Amino acid sequence: MAEIKMIGVVGGGQMGSGIAQVAAMHAIDVSLFDTDPQALARAATSISASINLLVSKLRLSQAQGSDILGRLRYISNMEDFHSADLIIEAIVESEDVKKTLFVQLDKIAKSSAILASNTSSISITRLAFSTSRPQQVFNVIGMHFMNPPPVMKLIEIVRGADTSDETFRATKALSERLGKTVITSQDYSGFIVNRILMPMINEAFFALYTGVATKEDIDTGMKLGTNHPMGPLELADFIGLDVCLSIMRVLHAGLGDNKYAPCPLLVQYVDAGRLGRKRGIGVYVYREEPRVKKLSRL
């Protein structure tokens, strides 16, 4: 498989824009797609601010910064992915939504293109079999970046049942070119990182739910007692409580063990719109708004 020179990224949120930034910083041309023009505008603003900050801190020269920003295209038509060597989806953590997207990408991507999913828990094998071209199942792989992609050094590569060795080698080579350390997981629910992380977060919710301790003491205990940079409840807010709940449900359904059943308090918070930092309220309150004041009494 030839060297990957151009990639497409689907999803202009924090993960998608972060992945696009990382690729552009490593001399790869990137097209970032989103159906929402405002999401694309926010992504462009965020990436520009990040690159300009690096320039102001003298970590990049002005010329390097301009070159990076010049490698990025913001698009609203997926047909522009027809020449991409690799397409990474970084959209909502929903199997049905991702399958629908893969069907669309399968019709657009060239036959040699790798289709990668940034999913943190969903079966790569099932996503691969949503494609219609028989040979495309060999080109589908999981490429799970950690959040935020420009900072975190890990990529978790997940091989589906039919992911080819060639696709794996090309994806691993690209990940290392991006300056990341690679770990490899077989295609089981939650893979490696979230198979271990999410039950810990869920147990922290159970500790809060059953009155073992306050949220502050739970987080402080894990930060100072186990040297974690964030407590599990604070981390859940950072990830998004809806994402945590979705992953726990995938683990519970895929592994069939009640130890993965989501904590009722996590479910309640998501039902109430307490999704974490992105909504201004989760386990903790991050900004004062009328809705926040109402929800804070739950």
VOLUMLUM-6990 format. One line per 3 residues: number of its first residue (from 0); their letters; for each residue x, y, z of C-alpha. Coordinates in pm, 1 decimal, padded with zeros to 6 digits, always signed. Each point is the difference from the previous one (the first is absolute). Example, Ala and Ser with C-alpha at 12.3 -4.5 7.8 and 13.67 -1.06 7.14 Angstrom:
BEGIN
0	AS	+01230.0/-00450.0/+00780.0; +00137.0/+00344.0/-00066.0
This chain:
BEGIN
0	MAE	+00000.0/+00000.0/+00000.0; +00137.4/+00344.3/-00097.2; +00087.2/+00262.8/+00258.1
3	IKM	-00299.8/+00186.2/+00134.9; +00019.3/+00356.9/-00129.4; -00356.4/+00124.8/+00029.7
6	IGV	-00261.1/-00082.5/+00262.3; -00361.8/+00089.4/+00056.1; -00150.5/+00051.3/+00344.1
9	VGG	-00374.5/-00017.2/+00061.4; -00121.2/+00204.9/+00294.8; +00093.3/+00354.7/+00092.1
12	GQM	-00024.6/-00045.7/+00376.8; +00282.7/-00012.7/+00251.2; +00125.5/-00341.4/-00112.3
15	GSG	-00031.3/+00058.2/-00373.3; +00160.1/+00344.3/+00005.4; +00276.2/-00129.8/+00226.8
18	IAQ	+00074.9/-00291.8/-00233.9; +00004.8/+00236.2/-00297.6; +00240.8/+00232.6/+00179.1
21	VAA	+00237.7/-00283.7/+00089.7; +00007.9/-00125.5/-00358.6; +00062.7/+00347.1/-00144.3
24	MHA	+00281.2/+00055.0/+00250.8; +00170.5/-00308.9/-00143.6; -00003.4/+00112.2/-00363.4
27	IDV	-00320.3/-00177.2/-00104.0; -00270.3/+00171.3/-00203.4; -00334.2/-00018.6/+00180.6
30	SLF	-00362.0/+00056.7/-00098.5; -00226.7/+00044.0/+00302.7; -00368.2/-00063.1/-00067.7
33	DTD	-00310.0/+00089.1/+00197.3; -00360.3/+00056.3/-00103.1; -00023.8/+00293.0/+00242.9
36	PQA	+00168.2/+00319.1/-00129.7; +00024.0/+00132.5/+00355.5; +00187.5/-00313.2/+00110.9
39	LAR	+00247.5/+00051.7/-00283.9; +00039.8/+00366.1/+00093.7; +00063.9/-00091.6/+00363.9
42	AAT	+00250.5/-00265.0/-00108.0; +00187.3/+00247.2/-00220.9; +00008.6/+00256.7/+00280.0
45	SIS	+00119.0/-00255.1/+00255.4; +00274.9/-00140.8/-00221.7; +00121.4/+00346.8/-00100.1
48	ASI	+00010.6/+00108.9/+00364.0; +00195.5/-00312.4/+00095.7; +00255.4/+00044.7/-00277.9
51	NLL	+00035.8/+00372.7/+00066.4; +00063.0/-00074.8/+00367.6; +00280.9/-00238.2/-00094.0
54	VSK	+00146.8/+00270.0/-00224.8; -00021.7/+00260.1/+00278.5; +00182.6/-00238.8/+00233.6
57	LRL	+00268.8/-00050.9/-00267.4; -00076.0/-00371.7/-00026.0; -00076.8/+00058.8/-00366.9
60	SQA	+00132.7/+00262.4/-00237.8; -00241.4/+00232.9/-00176.2; +00071.9/-00183.6/-00325.5
63	QGS	-00069.1/-00337.6/+00159.4; -00326.5/+00125.6/+00144.0; -00111.0/+00133.8/-00337.6
66	DIL	+00094.4/-00327.2/-00168.5; -00205.3/-00202.1/+00250.7; -00308.5/+00218.5/-00040.1
69	GRL	+00042.7/-00013.8/-00377.8; -00025.0/-00378.7/+00005.3; -00352.5/+00011.3/+00144.8
72	RYI	-00318.4/+00016.9/-00203.7; -00344.8/+00031.6/+00156.1; -00264.0/-00165.3/-00213.9
75	SNM	-00375.5/-00060.8/+00004.2; -00009.0/-00249.7/-00289.1; +00127.9/-00351.7/+00066.0
78	EDF	+00057.4/-00050.5/-00372.0; +00327.8/+00185.2/+00058.9; +00126.7/-00314.3/+00175.2
81	HSA	+00029.2/-00186.4/-00331.0; +00380.2/+00040.4/-00007.7; +00066.9/-00058.2/+00372.1
84	DLI	+00239.7/-00280.6/+00090.1; -00161.5/-00039.1/+00342.7; -00328.5/+00127.2/+00144.7
87	IEA	-00049.6/+00020.4/+00376.4; -00347.1/+00036.0/+00147.3; -00022.4/+00185.4/+00329.5
90	IVE	-00373.8/+00039.7/+00047.0; -00254.1/-00089.1/+00268.1; +00057.1/-00332.6/+00179.9
93	SED	-00300.6/-00173.1/-00156.2; +00033.9/-00322.8/-00196.9; -00297.9/+00074.1/-00223.4
96	VKK	+00122.9/+00349.2/-00087.0; +00351.5/-00125.4/-00069.2; -00129.9/-00282.6/-00222.1
99	TLF	-00202.6/+00247.5/-00203.5; +00311.6/+00211.5/-00044.6; +00210.5/-00299.9/-00106.0
102	VQL	-00256.9/-00085.4/-00266.9; +00037.9/+00354.9/-00135.2; +00380.1/-00006.4/+00017.7
105	DKI	+00010.5/-00336.9/-00175.0; -00166.8/+00157.1/-00304.7; +00243.5/+00293.0/-00007.2
108	AKS	+00340.9/-00133.0/+00104.6; +00240.5/-00146.0/-00252.3; +00035.0/-00377.0/+00023.6
111	SAI	+00343.2/+00018.0/+00165.5; -00106.1/+00251.4/+00267.4; +00010.0/-00099.9/+00366.1
114	LAS	-00319.7/+00072.8/+00192.4; +00085.9/+00057.6/+00365.5; -00229.3/+00052.9/+00296.1
117	NTS	+00093.2/+00201.2/+00306.3; -00257.1/-00198.2/+00199.0; +00099.5/-00073.6/+00355.8
120	SIS	-00219.5/-00308.1/+00042.1; -00205.9/-00106.8/-00304.6; +00080.3/-00313.1/-00200.9
123	ITR	+00227.4/+00065.9/-00296.9; -00112.7/-00327.7/-00157.3; -00364.4/+00110.5/-00003.6
126	LAF	+00093.1/+00341.1/-00141.4; +00205.2/-00169.8/-00272.0; -00289.3/-00220.0/-00106.8
129	STS	-00221.2/+00304.9/-00051.6; +00207.4/+00070.8/-00312.2; -00120.3/-00141.3/-00330.0
132	RPQ	+00324.0/-00069.7/-00185.6; +00125.5/-00346.9/+00103.5; +00365.1/+00106.1/-00000.2
135	QVF	-00067.4/+00305.8/+00217.6; -00034.6/-00207.5/+00318.8; +00376.0/-00057.1/-00017.7
138	NVI	+00059.1/+00377.0/+00004.7; -00206.4/+00083.6/+00310.3; +00180.5/+00053.1/+00329.8
141	GMH	-00038.7/+00169.8/+00337.1; +00225.2/+00298.4/+00059.7; -00091.3/+00122.0/+00348.4
144	FMN	+00164.7/+00331.6/+00087.8; -00001.6/+00114.9/+00360.5; -00152.8/+00334.2/+00096.1
147	PPP	+00132.9/+00259.0/-00078.3; +00184.7/-00140.8/-00303.8; +00269.2/+00273.3/-00024.1
150	VMK	+00107.1/-00070.8/+00360.0; -00054.3/-00368.7/+00066.8; +00277.9/-00230.0/-00122.5
153	LIE	-00198.5/-00321.5/-00046.9; -00187.7/-00152.5/-00292.3; -00185.4/-00325.0/+00056.6
156	IVR	-00019.3/-00197.4/-00325.0; -00280.4/-00255.0/-00017.8; -00001.8/-00279.6/-00254.9
159	GAD	-00333.5/-00129.2/-00122.9; -00047.2/-00366.2/-00085.2; +00108.8/+00060.3/-00362.5
162	TSD	+00230.9/+00301.2/+00030.7; +00293.9/-00077.1/-00226.1; +00362.4/-00000.8/+00111.9
165	ETF	+00068.3/+00264.4/-00263.7; -00267.1/+00230.6/+00142.2; +00132.4/-00054.1/+00350.4
168	RAT	+00360.6/+00075.1/-00101.2; -00100.2/+00316.4/-00187.8; -00211.3/+00124.3/+00292.5
171	KAL	+00273.6/-00075.7/+00251.9; +00261.0/+00176.4/-00216.0; -00223.6/+00306.2/-00027.1
174	SER	-00065.4/+00002.3/+00375.8; +00373.6/-00006.5/+00070.8; +00056.0/+00270.8/-00260.0
177	LGK	-00244.9/+00210.4/+00201.9; +00230.3/-00041.0/+00299.4; -00227.7/-00239.9/+00185.0
180	TVI	+00068.3/-00317.6/+00192.7; -00210.8/-00287.8/-00133.6; -00175.4/-00275.4/+00192.2
183	TSQ	-00199.8/-00269.1/-00178.7; -00329.6/-00152.4/+00108.3; -00210.1/-00278.3/-00140.0
186	DYS	-00360.8/+00086.2/-00075.5; -00167.0/-00051.7/+00338.1; -00235.7/+00245.9/+00167.2
189	GFI	+00183.9/+00298.5/+00146.3; +00334.5/-00114.1/-00142.2; +00281.5/+00065.1/+00253.2
192	VNR	-00025.6/+00353.0/+00137.6; -00374.5/+00030.2/+00051.1; -00037.5/-00363.4/+00105.3
195	ILM	+00200.1/+00102.8/+00308.2; -00076.3/+00373.3/+00031.6; -00378.6/+00007.8/-00031.6
198	PMI	-00077.1/-00254.2/+00274.0; +00219.5/+00210.8/+00231.1; -00198.4/+00312.7/-00088.9
201	NEA	-00325.5/-00193.7/+00041.6; +00112.5/-00122.7/+00343.5; +00077.6/+00358.9/+00098.9
204	FFA	-00361.0/+00085.5/-00088.0; -00119.0/-00291.8/+00214.8; +00212.1/+00131.3/+00287.9
207	LYT	-00166.8/+00339.7/-00037.1; -00343.9/-00154.4/-00054.3; +00015.1/-00212.3/+00316.0
210	GVA	+00139.7/+00279.2/+00215.2; +00346.5/-00144.3/+00057.7; +00153.2/+00345.6/-00033.5
213	TKE	-00040.6/+00341.3/-00158.6; +00098.5/+00051.2/-00362.1; +00291.5/+00213.9/+00116.0
216	DID	+00135.4/-00268.9/+00232.6; -00043.3/-00273.3/-00262.0; +00201.9/+00201.5/-00252.0
219	TGM	+00259.8/+00116.1/+00251.0; +00046.5/-00356.1/+00122.2; +00077.5/-00126.1/-00350.1
222	KLG	+00219.8/+00297.3/-00091.1; +00214.4/-00007.7/+00312.1; -00034.0/-00367.2/+00085.1
225	TNH	+00072.5/-00143.3/-00344.8; +00174.2/+00296.4/-00168.7; -00269.3/+00047.6/-00265.3
228	PMG	+00009.4/+00347.8/-00158.8; -00381.4/+00019.0/+00021.8; -00244.9/-00167.5/+00230.9
231	PLE	-00242.0/-00241.6/-00170.4; -00304.2/+00225.4/+00036.0; +00189.3/+00302.3/-00129.3
234	LAD	+00126.4/-00213.3/-00288.0; -00352.5/-00115.7/-00078.4; -00107.0/+00363.9/-00030.3
237	FIG	+00294.0/+00062.6/-00233.2; -00082.9/-00300.0/-00220.6; -00375.1/+00063.5/+00005.3
240	LDV	-00242.6/-00193.3/+00218.2; -00201.9/-00100.2/-00305.6; +00312.0/-00154.9/-00153.7
243	CLS	+00078.8/-00183.7/+00324.5; -00354.9/-00134.0/+00016.7; +00008.5/-00111.8/-00362.8
246	IMR	+00325.6/-00189.9/+00056.3; -00130.7/-00166.3/+00315.8; -00305.6/-00117.3/-00193.0
249	VLH	+00223.8/-00142.2/-00275.3; +00207.7/-00182.3/+00264.8; -00310.3/-00131.9/+00174.1
252	AGL	-00159.5/-00123.8/-00322.6; +00320.5/-00132.1/-00154.1; +00146.6/-00177.0/+00302.4
255	GDN	-00325.1/-00108.6/+00165.5; +00115.0/+00059.6/+00356.9; -00203.9/+00205.4/+00247.0
258	KYA	+00317.7/+00155.7/+00139.1; -00013.8/+00222.9/-00309.0; -00356.5/+00120.3/+00065.8
261	PCP	-00003.4/+00383.6/+00002.0; -00049.3/+00164.4/+00338.4; -00354.4/+00142.8/+00032.3
264	LLV	+00147.1/+00337.3/+00098.9; +00197.3/+00017.2/-00326.4; -00318.7/-00079.9/-00192.3
267	QYV	-00194.0/+00265.3/+00193.9; +00259.3/+00269.0/-00065.6; -00003.1/-00070.3/-00374.0
270	DAG	-00381.8/-00001.4/-00005.9; +00007.8/+00340.1/+00171.7; +00241.1/+00144.8/-00257.0
273	RLG	+00291.3/+00007.5/+00242.2; +00255.7/-00107.7/-00257.5; +00314.8/+00157.5/+00145.8
276	RKR	+00223.0/+00285.5/-00102.9; -00150.8/+00033.9/-00346.8; -00336.8/+00087.9/+00157.4
279	GIG	+00134.7/+00198.2/+00292.0; -00124.3/-00254.4/+00252.7; +00059.7/-00366.7/+00073.6
282	VYV	+00115.6/-00132.5/+00333.5; +00136.3/+00351.0/+00051.7; -00138.0/+00339.7/-00103.2
285	YRE	+00222.1/+00194.9/-00241.0; -00212.9/+00305.8/-00078.6; -00303.6/+00165.2/+00145.3
288	EPR	-00308.8/+00009.7/-00221.9; -00370.4/-00021.8/+00082.3; -00013.3/-00365.5/-00111.5
291	VKK	+00310.1/-00079.8/+00201.5; -00155.6/+00144.7/+00312.7; -00308.7/-00214.3/-00053.6
294	LSR	+00198.7/-00315.9/-00067.7; +00235.7/+00051.4/+00292.6; -00287.8/-00091.6/+00235.2
297	L	-00021.7/-00354.7/-00144.3
